[in-house]
Amino acid sequence: MKPIAALQAAVTAVPFDREPSAAELDAIDREMPVIRAEVELLDVQIMTLDRPLSELDERRLRRARRRVLAARVAVINQTAGASVPGGAA
């Protein structure tokens, strides 16, 4: 009976041990308004999980959803403007 063993030392993935690059940090900074808006929406959704929605809760949800959409539009417009130099398409 032959033992089953790995023939190579690195069979599993190498652990991630590096810091994020400047480009990755910039991408996170650009997405931060969307992240914040989504966290606010999640907070409102969690708040309303265990009870029926009141009129105030419905307004909170609508506002939070609008903030998420507005933040996404703003990020898309920023990235579209940044990727096309001079504003030409």
C-alpha positions as CSV (number, residue, x, y, z in Angstrom):
1,M,0.0,0.0,0.0
2,K,1.4,3.3,-1.1
3,P,1.0,6.4,1.1
4,I,-0.8,9.3,-0.6
5,A,1.2,12.5,-0.1
6,A,1.7,15.7,-2.0
7,L,4.6,15.8,-4.4
8,Q,4.9,19.5,-4.2
9,A,5.4,21.6,-1.1
10,A,2.9,24.3,-2.1
11,V,-0.3,22.4,-2.6
12,T,-2.6,24.9,-0.8
13,A,-2.9,28.5,-1.6
14,V,-0.3,30.9,-0.3
15,P,-1.7,33.0,2.5
16,F,-2.5,36.6,1.6
17,D,0.2,38.6,3.3
18,R,0.5,41.8,1.4
19,E,-1.0,45.2,2.0
20,P,-3.5,46.7,-0.5
21,S,-1.9,48.7,-3.3
22,A,-2.5,52.4,-3.7
23,A,-4.8,51.7,-6.6
24,E,-6.9,49.3,-4.5
25,L,-7.1,51.9,-1.7
26,D,-8.2,54.6,-4.2
27,A,-10.9,52.3,-5.5
28,I,-12.2,51.7,-2.0
29,D,-12.2,55.5,-1.4
30,R,-14.2,56.0,-4.6
31,E,-16.7,53.4,-3.5
32,M,-17.0,54.6,0.1
33,P,-20.2,56.7,-0.5
34,V,-22.0,53.6,-1.9
35,I,-20.7,51.5,1.0
36,R,-22.0,54.0,3.5
37,A,-25.4,54.3,1.8
38,E,-25.7,50.5,1.7
39,V,-24.9,50.2,5.3
40,E,-27.6,52.8,6.2
41,L,-30.1,50.8,4.1
42,L,-29.1,47.6,5.8
43,D,-29.6,49.4,9.2
44,V,-33.1,50.4,8.2
45,Q,-33.9,46.9,7.0
46,I,-32.6,45.3,10.2
47,M,-34.6,47.8,12.3
48,T,-37.9,46.8,10.6
49,L,-37.4,43.0,10.6
50,D,-39.4,42.2,13.7
51,R,-42.4,44.5,13.3
52,P,-44.9,45.5,10.6
53,L,-43.8,48.5,8.6
54,S,-45.2,51.8,9.7
55,E,-45.5,54.8,7.4
56,L,-42.4,56.3,8.9
57,D,-40.5,53.0,8.3
58,E,-41.6,53.0,4.7
59,R,-40.3,56.5,4.3
60,R,-37.0,55.6,5.9
61,L,-36.7,52.6,3.5
62,R,-37.5,54.8,0.4
63,R,-35.0,57.4,1.5
64,A,-32.3,54.8,2.1
65,R,-32.9,53.2,-1.3
66,R,-32.7,56.6,-3.0
67,R,-29.4,57.4,-1.2
68,V,-28.0,54.1,-2.5
69,L,-29.1,54.8,-6.0
70,A,-27.8,58.4,-5.9
71,A,-24.4,57.2,-4.5
72,R,-24.1,54.6,-7.2
73,V,-25.0,57.1,-9.9
74,A,-22.4,59.6,-8.5
75,V,-19.7,56.9,-8.5
76,I,-20.5,55.8,-12.0
77,N,-20.4,59.4,-13.2
78,Q,-17.1,60.0,-11.5
79,T,-15.5,56.9,-12.9
80,A,-16.9,57.6,-16.4
81,G,-15.5,61.1,-16.3
82,A,-12.2,59.9,-15.0
83,S,-11.7,57.2,-17.6
84,V,-12.4,59.5,-20.6
85,P,-9.8,62.3,-20.6
86,G,-11.1,65.6,-21.9
87,G,-14.7,64.4,-21.6
88,A,-14.8,63.1,-25.1
89,A,-16.6,59.9,-25.7
